[in-house]
Structures are given as C-alpha cells and as structure tokens.
Amino acid sequence: MKKICRVLVTLMFIFLVGCSNNSTKYKSNSKEVYMKNRVTYFEDYGYPKPTMKVGVALPYLQATSHMKTGKFLNRYSEKKVLDFFKDLDVKGYGDNSYYWRWYFTVDKNTYSKGIGKALAQASKSRYNHVYTLYNGKWIYKSLNYNSLGTLEDIIVMERGKSGVVTYLLIKGSNGTYLLKGEYTVRKVLGLNRTNLGKKIELHLSKSGTGGYSKKVSLKNPNLLLSGFLAVEKKGNHFNIYGGGYGHGVGMSQYGANDLAKNYGYSYSKILKTYYKEITFKNMYKIKGVSKNIRVGLTTTGFGSLDHRSLTMFSTSKAEIWNGWMKIKLSPRDKIKVIANGRRQILYVNGKKRVETVGQLNFKSSNKKFVITSIRRAQRKTRYPIYRGKIETHLSKTNAHRIRVINEVYLEDYLVQVVPSEMPKGFGLEALKAQAIAARTYALNDYLKAKYKKEGFHVRDDTYSQVYNRIDTNEDTIKAVKSTYGKVMLYNGKPIDAKYYSTSCGYGASSQNVW
C-alpha cells in the first residue's frame, strides 16, 4: 500500500524541459469507445482489442475527483492528458506533495535497453500481464532481452475514468507488446539502473512552485511512482510526465493531510470522501473476530520471511516453552535461535538449551521483546521493540532458516503501523483516518486468511501494511486510542481499505487497477 517515507530523495540541480510542437502526433480519436469506465484507442491505432477480463468492481472503491473543481480528467484527447500532467500549477487535494507532478526523459537507445530487459523479466514474473502481437492476436509468450529490438514507440491504448493507464503498447523493431495494469506499466517503464546502464533522474514538483524542484528528486526508481502518466516522443527521446505516488485506489494520505489541515475535515468526512457509502462499526463486536493479530516478520530491509537467526532479549522476566519443555529467563537474558536443517536450536546466554522440530514460544511479563537481529529505522531505540508474543518455526521453504511470528493485540499493532505509514506532522484528524483505514485493512486481511498456511494473518511489509518501521509517537497513540476498534463497512461487511501516498488529482476505481 502505499508509502510516504520509503523513497530516498537526493539533492541535485535540475533543468526544465519546455513544451514543444514536435510532440507525438495522435490519430483521430473519433472512434473511441467508452465502456466500463474506460476509454480505449485500439481501433484508432488499428490493433485488436484484448479479451482479458476486467477486475472486480468494488462499489466503495470507485473513481474519485480530488480536484478543487470536482471535475474529471478529459481522457478523450491524449494531448489534453499530456497537458494536464505537464501543468505544474494545477490545484487539487494533496498538491503540497513533491509527488504531485513528476517527469523524466530518456534517450531511445537507453530506453530500448531498459524496456527490453524489463519486458523479458515481466513476461516471466507477470506473464498474464504481458502480451505479444502474433498473427493479429495478443498471446502470452516468454520473452528474452532481444525480443523488443529498438524501441520505436510507447502508446497509451486505454485509460480508466481517473486517467490511470490500463493498457500500454510498446512497439519495437522486433515486435509489438501490450502491458496490462498499472503495476506492470510502472515496472516495465521503471528506471532500473542495472537495466538502463546509466543514471536517470526523475524530477518532482509540488503545485504552484513555478518549476520542478532543484533540491528534491529521485534517481532510477525501479518502479515508476504511479500509472497516471502520459508519453511524449520528442526527437530521439521519450519524455514521461506523470502525477501521484502509489496505485491511486482508496485514500490519498497527502489528500487526507490537506483536507484536515486546510479544509477542516474530520476523520469521518475524510474517509467518506475516499470510500463511498461506508458506515462505521466497532470491529470487536463482529462475530468471530479476535483482538489479536499474527504478523509474519521479515528480515532487515523487509527482505524475506526466512531468517538466518533470531536474536533478542526482554527487559523483564520471560519464558520460553513448547509442548514438552519450559525455560524461565531473567531480564536481559540473551536469546538466539537458528536452524540446522532439521531442528531449531535454542541458545540462552550463549549456551545451547534445546533442539526441537516444533515451534518455540516466547512471552515476557512486560509483553515486549527487543529483537536485535532485525534492523529498522528507529531513532529512540537501537533495535525495534515488539509487543506481544514471539513464535519461531522451521521455514517450510528452507530447512536452514526460521520463520518469526509476532502475535500482538491489534490496537498495539496499529500503534506501530500508523507511524510507519503516515508522518506525525499530518495532524490528528488525518492520523485518525489512517488508524481506521489501517485497522480496516488489517481486519479484511484477517478475515480473508490470505496467509493461513503460513501461520499468520499479515506480513510486516508492503504486501500487507508496514509495521514497526519507525518509532511510535504520542499523536499516533492518541489517534489509535480515540478510534478504538472502529472500522469501515459496506453493506455490513468490512471493506478492503486501500490507501496510498499521493493523488495526481484523481483516484482510480479498483477494477481499473487490479
């Protein structure tokens, strides 16, 4: 979902690229077809229409305008879309984000190399989102680095009501390819330095600043910031103009900040702006819902669920147990767990205590453990502190690794999710909105039992929600406590409360993204 503080910014001077009359010429769009909240150009360009299924529509996650006019983007002209993303003065909710508008330029030879490699990679990892034109039809086909050849054109073939790209055509000297979905578009057009072989800078701008920032920019993001973009072919270069950061579905976090601070919106009004026809309810009154949530912890850098080892301690008395043994610990006793290919091996203060094929359980009297084998970005403490209980298991995928699970009271979980997802400076009402969105998101994952086979409900990374990345704070604790248990429902059921960093001025409907 969605991440405000995860991208590193770099101080650099930049130059502005002016508008030109030599931009890509688009064919007449008199034959455009508008259906299912999409505008398509396949007939105009003489390409067959894809027969792939459209995503499932969720009534509460529909396209929304975040412009102060309330109007939607004119998608019937790619020239107007391009002008919209070039406009650095356009106003909307959340336009104080540097991700409001962005731009980069790449020469054809460099982009041929980068897109050629990215296409080949995506055709294998996301095979049902990359298609090859063959005998007048779009087919699945595994590609290699030379399948593209020289990049000839990049053409938007379809957009959702919000302007998000749903289909993008990549034309090369060796073949023509179609990308489905905003994530695949962002991945293939991404500026992976290994693929491109050179440094490319992505320039950023807030609204009304008169130009792209000379201090804040991004270098070679592997994934483009969003699928809200337009393409300008100019001489031997491709210029990509876009807006927003994230998938664009649900609540814009910068928009929530803007609405709360500058327009006096309460948390409930913010949420009803982004999620349609919702009601609120205390989740703990929903039948079958526990107050605890089980979180699969990843390694440093949120790299993997498989840990080489776990090292930790508690500042209070603690206990380790499983079905056949129990060990009592004093405060600050050092715990270490590794796997030897067949069993977990437990060490306490450097001394081997247990070998077992079963799980190990850890609890402390203060319900806190300091895990020293995981590093995050805490400043108040050197290592992350995890509330609740800890469990370890042998990994099902690697006998020399262990899995680590944190079972925690859901309200305590949120105290460490909200600051990881939204800055403290966004204000209390925006933080309350974030707390309810995060609680609802967690409840939805809990009920879906997506990770049931893994033994937990959610991960601690962007596959779920980022958990315990930075220190918590008083404002976050207040936001969580003041919205205790509150979740969003649609037709009596918890919603899938998607959220993301920054809008481009419009929010996408779920079926046009997934």
N, C-alpha and C positions, 0 to 999 in steps of 0.2 A: 503494500500500500503505500506508495505514498511516502516521500521522506524529505524533510526540510533541511536537516543538518548533516546529511551523509555525504554531500558533494563538496570537495575542497575547491576553494576559489583562489585564483592566482593574480597577483598584482602585475599588470602589464599595460603599456600604452597600445591603443588600437587605432585603426583608421576606419573611416566611414566609406561605404560604397554607395554611391549615388544611384538614383533611378536612371534607367536608360530606355530609349525607344527601341533597342535591339533585343528586347526580351523575347522569350519563346512565343511563337505565333500559335494560337489555338484555333482549331477548326470551328466552324459554326456549330453552336450547340442547340440548334432549333429542334433536334430530335431527342433531346434529353428526356429521360424517363424518370419520373418521381414516384417511388413506391417504397413502402415500409420505412418511411422517414429517411430515405436515401436519394441522392441524385447521382445518376450513372452516365458515363460518357462512352461506354463500349461501342454503341452503334456509330457514334460520331467518328470514332477513330478506326472503325472497320474491324473490330476484334469481336470474337464470340463472347457471349455472356457466360460467366461462370455459373455452374449449377450447385455450388456448395450451399449448405444450409446457413441461414441467418441465426444468430444467437437467440437465446430465450429472452423475451421481453419481461422485465420486472416493472410493474406499474409505478412503484415508488422510486425507480432509478431511470427517469426519462430525461431527455434533453432539456436543459435549462439555460436561460439567458442570464448572464451575470453583468451585462452592460447596463449602464445607468439609464439608457433609453428603454430597456426591456425588450428590444427587438432582436431578431435572429439574423445571422450572417446570410448575405446573399450568395448562395452557393451555385447559382445558375451561370456564373461567369468566373472562370479561374483567374482572370485578370483582376476582378474585384477582390477575390480571396487573397491574391498576392498583395494587392494594395493594402488590404486590411492588416496583414502581418508585417508589412513594411512601416505602417503608421505607428510611430513611437509616442504619439500624443493621445491615442485613443484611450478613453476612460472606462473603467469597469471595477467591480468589487475585487480587491486584491491586487490592484495595479501598482501597489507600493513594493511588490516583489521584483527582484532583479530578473526573475524568470518570466516576467510578464511578456517580454519580447526578446527573441534571440535570433542570431544569424551567423552563418559561416559560409565560406567559399572554398571550393576545392577544384583544382585543375583536372581535366578529363583523364589524363594518364594516371594520376594518383588515385582518383576515384574508381577507375576501371580495375585497378589492382585491388583496392579495398573492398568494393562491392563484389567483385568476382570471388574473393575468398569468403566473404560473409554469406553470399548466396550458397556456396558449396556447403558451408557449415550449417546454415539454416535448413537446407534441403534434407539433411540427416537428422538434426535435432528437432526440427519443426516441419517434418515432411508434409503434413497435411495443410500447411500454410504457404508452401512454395510450389508453384505450378510452372510447367514448361509448355509452350505452344508447340503442338505437334500435329501435323495434318489437320489444321483448323480446329483443334480441340485443346483444352487445358488438361494436362495429365500430371500425375505425380512421377517424379524422376529424380534419382540421386545425381547430384551434380559434382563436378570437380572444379578446381581453380581456373581452368581454361575454358569452362563452358560459356562464360559471358563474352570473352574476347575484349574488344574495345567498347567501352560504354558509349552509346550513341544518344540515348535519351532516357529521361525519367518522367513519367506522365501519371498524374493522378487520374484514376479511372472511376473512382466512386468516393463519395463523401456521405457521412451521416448528417442529420439535421443540424448538429452542433458544428459541423465543419471538419470533424475528425476524419482522417483518411481511412477508408475501409478496404480499398484495393488500390495498389500502386503497380504500375507496369515498368519494368526495367528492360530496355532494349539494348542489345549488344550486337557486335558484328557476327557473333557465333550463335546467337539465339535470343528469343524473347521470353520473358519470365513475368509471372504475376505473383505479387505478395498479398496475402490475405491477413487483415487485422493490424491494429496499430502497433502491437508489440513487435511483430515481425518486421514491419516497416521501420520502426525505430532501431531494431537490431541490425538490419541489413544496411541501412543508411548511416549507422553509427560510425564514429571516428576512431575505431580501434587502431592504435598506433602500430601495432605489430602487423596488422593487415595493410595499412596505408603506407607504412615505411617512412613516415615523416610526421612532424608536429603540425596539427591544425588547431586553430583557436576558435572557440565558439564565443561570440560576443553577446553580452547581456544588457538589458535596459529596463528600468522602471518606466512608468508612464510620465510624460511631461518633462523629461530631463534634457531634451534637446539633442540627444545622441546616445550611442552605445557607451557604456561605462568604460573609462580609461583605467579603472582600478580593479574592477571585478570581471573576470572571465573564466572560462573553463578550457582546459586543454584535453583534447582527444577523449571525450566521453565515449565509452564503449556502446552505450545505449543513448540515443537521442532523447532529449528532455521530454518530448511528447509526440503524439501523432497528429497534432494540429499544426500543419505546415503547408507551404506552397513552394514550388520549384521554379527557378528562373535559369534558363540556359542562356549564357551570355558569352559569345565567342568560344574560347577554349575552356571555359569554367562553368561549373554548376553552383549557383547561389541558392542556399536553402534558408528561407525565412519562416519562423515559427513563433509560437507562443505557448506559455504554460509549462508546468513540470508535473508529470505523472500521467496516469491513464485518463483522467478527466471525468470519472464517474463518481457521483456522490458529492460529499462535502469538500469544497476547497478550503484548506486550512488558512491560507492568506486571506481568502474571502471572509472567513469567519472572523478573523482578526479585524479586518476593515469594517465589517458590519457592526461588530461590537463596539469598537473604539470611536468610529466616526459617524455612525448612524444610530447608536443607542439600542441595538438589537439585544434582546435577552437570548439566553442559550436556546430556549424553545423556539423562538422565532427564527434564529439562525438555522436550526435543524429542519424546520418546516420549509425553509427556503430551498434547501438542497434535497430533502427527501419528501416526496409527495404523499399526502393523505395518510400520514402516520398518527399513531396515538402513543401514549407512554404508559408503562406499567413497571412495577417492581418485579424484577426477574425472580426473586426468591419466593414469590407467590405462584410461580409457574410450576405445575406438577412435574416431578422427575428431574428437577434441576438442583444440583449440588451447590454448596457455597465454595467449594474448592475447584481449582483447575490444575491440570497436569501439563507442565511445559517441558518440551524437549529442548535441552540446552545445547548450543553449538560451541565450537571451539573459538579461540581468539580470531577476531576478524569475521565472525559468523561464517566460518569456512565449512564446517562439516559437523554432522551429528556424532560422528565417530571420534572419540578422544583417545589419544595415546595413553593418557593417565589422568587421574583426578587427584589434585592435592587441595586440602582445605583444613580449616580449623573453626572452632566456635569459641567465643569469648566467655561462654558459660559451660556448665556441665552438659555432657552429651551422652548419647547412647547409640551403639551400632547393634543391629540384630538381623536375623533371618529365621527360618523355620527351626533351626537346631542350635543356635548359639546367641549369646548376648554379651556385649562388652561395654562396660561403663568407662567414660572418659572424663578427665579433669579439664578445666578451662585451658584452652590453647594447646591441647594435645594435637600433634601433627598427624593428619590422616593422609594416606596415599593408597590409591587403588590402581592396579594395572591388570592387563590380561596377558596370559602366556600362550594363548592359542587354544586352551581347553578350559581354563578356570580363571576366575577373578582372584587376584592375590591382594590381600589387605595388609598394609603396614601401619603401625601406630608408633610414632616417635622413632622411626627407622627400623623397628623390629617386626618381622613377619608374624602375623597373628592368625590369619585364616586363608585357606584356599577353598573356593566354592564355585560350583557351576550355577548356583541360584543367585537371586538378586540380593543386594545388600541395602539395608535401610538405615538412614541416619536421621536422628532428631536431637534437638537441644532444648534446654529449659527456656532459653530466650527466643526460640524459634528463628534463629539466624545462623547462617554459616558464611564464612568468608572463603571464597574459592580462589586460590592463588594460581591455579593452572589456567585460568581464563583471564584475559585482559580486555577491558573495555575502555571507556573514556571518562571514568570517574575522576574527579579532582579532589573531593573531600577525603576519599579513601583511596589507597593504592590499588586495592582489588575490589571487585564487585561483591556486595553482600546480598545473599539470597535468603528471603524469608521462607518460612515453612519447612518442609521436609525434603530430603535429598534421597534419591534411589540411584543405584548403578546396576547395569545388566551387561552381560556379554553382548557385543554387537551381533546382529543376525547376518551382517554382510562382510564382517572382517573379524576373525577369531582373535586377532591381536589388538583389538580396540574395544572400548567400552562405551555404552550409552549412559547419559546422565539425565535424570528427570527430576524436576523441581515441582513438588505438589504444594500449592500455596492457596491461601484464601483469596478469592477472586478480587476483592477490594484492595488487598495488598498488591496483587499482580498489577492492577491498574495504576497504583501509586508509582510503579516503576515502568509502566508503558507510556503514560501520558507525557512525562518529560522527555522520553526518548523519541516521541513523535511530534511534539509541539513545544516551541520555546516558551519559557516562563513569561517573557515580555509581551505575549499576545493578549494578556489580560484574563481576568477571572471568568467572564462570560464565555469567551472563546474556549478557555480550558474546560469549563463545564460541558460545553458542546462536544469537545474532544473526548472527555471522560465518558459521556453517554454513547458516543459513536464507537469508542473502543470497547466498552462493556458489551454493547450490542453485537459488535463484530466477533468478540470472543464467545458470546453465547451462541451465535449462529454456528461457529466452528465446533463448539462443544456438542451441539445437537446433531450436526452433520456427521460427527465421529469420523472425520476425514483421516485421522492418524490412529485409529483404533488399533490396528495391527502393530503399530509401533509402541503402544502402551501410553500414549499421551493425547491431549486434546489439541494443543497448538505448539508451534515452534516459537523460538525466541527471536526470529529474524523476519525478513520481509515476506517470507512465504506465509506468515501469519501477521503478527504485529511485532515491532521491535521492542524488546523487553530488557530493562536493566542496562541500557547502553550508557547512560549518564546518571549523575546524582539526582535524587528526587529533591523537591523543594516545598516550602510551606504553601505556596499558591496551588500547586498540584494536589497536595494532600487536602486542602480546603475544597477544591473543585470536586474531588472524588467523594469526600465525605458529604458534601451538600447535595450530591445527586445519588446518594446511596441506593444501589440496586436498580436505578432507573434505566430502562431500555426502550427502544422504539419497536413498535409493532405495526404491521399492515394486515388488515383482516384477521387480527387476533394472533398473528404469528410473528416472531422476531424477524426483522429484516436483515438482509446482507448489507451491513452498513459500510460500504466502500467509502474511502476518502483519499485525498491526495494533496500535494503541496499547493500548486498554483494553477489557476484557471487562465485560459487565453482570452476570456471574455464569454465563453460558453462552456456548458457542461454536457458531456455525452450521455446517451442512453446506453444501458448495459448491453443490449443486443447488438449495438454497433461497435462494441469493443471486444466482447467475448463470444 
